[in-house]
Amino acid sequence: MDGVVQYVPKISQFYDWHNPFWKCLLSAVITTKIKNKHMIWKQYLVAQNVEFFHKYKRLHNQIRKITKMRLLGQQKLIQGSFGLRLTIKLH
């Protein structure tokens, strides 16, 4: 019993090292698209239908484009406020 007390943590420290993906909240449109993307991906895994895969990829690309534009807008805001060159490379 001493080993359990010594080695098993009493509370989770997950929040200490977890890095949030988004510093600010996403809009309702983006979160709805992300939920739909996840739902369509699950449907594709069950059915293995090419149509579901094309719908998934279309949503994936739309979400990626929106989030990249958002990141680019934040970087341009920082660039304008500090007078710096934009050095971010988006894949």
C-alpha positions in Angstrom: 0.0 0.0 0.0 2.9 2.3 0.6 3.9 2.0 -3.1 0.5 3.2 -4.2 0.6 6.2 -2.0 4.2 7.0 -3.1 3.9 6.5 -6.9 0.2 7.1 -7.8 -0.6 10.8 -8.2 -3.7 11.9 -6.3 -4.8 14.5 -8.8 -4.1 14.7 -12.5 -1.6 17.3 -13.6 -2.8 17.2 -17.2 -3.7 20.9 -17.3 -0.1 21.9 -16.4 1.5 20.7 -19.5 -1.4 20.7 -21.9 -1.0 23.4 -24.6 -4.4 24.7 -25.9 -4.7 24.5 -29.6 -6.5 27.8 -29.9 -5.7 30.9 -27.8 -9.1 32.4 -28.6 -12.5 30.9 -29.3 -13.5 29.7 -32.8 -16.6 31.0 -34.4 -19.8 28.9 -34.5 -19.4 28.4 -38.2 -15.9 26.8 -37.8 -16.9 24.6 -34.9 -20.0 23.4 -36.8 -17.7 22.5 -39.8 -15.3 20.7 -37.6 -18.1 18.6 -36.0 -19.5 17.8 -39.5 -16.0 16.8 -40.7 -15.7 14.5 -37.7 -19.1 13.0 -38.4 -18.4 12.5 -42.1 -15.1 10.8 -41.3 -16.8 8.3 -39.0 -19.3 7.6 -41.7 -16.5 7.0 -44.2 -14.8 4.6 -41.8 -17.9 2.5 -41.5 -19.1 2.6 -45.1 -15.7 3.0 -47.0 -17.6 5.1 -49.6 -15.6 7.4 -51.8 -18.4 10.1 -51.7 -17.9 10.4 -47.9 -14.2 10.7 -48.4 -14.6 13.5 -50.9 -17.0 15.3 -48.6 -14.5 14.9 -45.8 -11.6 16.3 -47.8 -13.7 19.2 -49.0 -14.6 20.2 -45.4 -11.0 19.5 -44.3 -9.7 21.9 -46.9 -12.3 24.6 -46.1 -11.4 24.5 -42.4 -7.7 24.5 -43.1 -8.1 27.6 -45.4 -10.2 29.4 -42.8 -7.8 28.7 -39.9 -4.7 29.6 -42.0 -6.3 32.9 -43.0 -7.1 33.6 -39.4 -3.5 32.8 -38.4 -2.2 35.0 -41.2 -4.4 37.8 -40.1 -3.1 37.6 -36.6 0.5 37.6 -37.9 -0.2 40.6 -40.1 -1.7 42.4 -37.1 1.5 41.7 -35.1 3.6 42.7 -38.1 1.8 46.0 -38.4 2.0 46.9 -34.7 5.7 46.2 -34.4 6.8 47.2 -38.0 8.2 43.7 -38.6 8.4 41.6 -41.8 6.1 38.7 -42.0 8.2 35.6 -41.7 5.6 32.9 -41.1 5.7 30.0 -43.5 2.3 28.3 -44.0 2.3 24.8 -45.4 
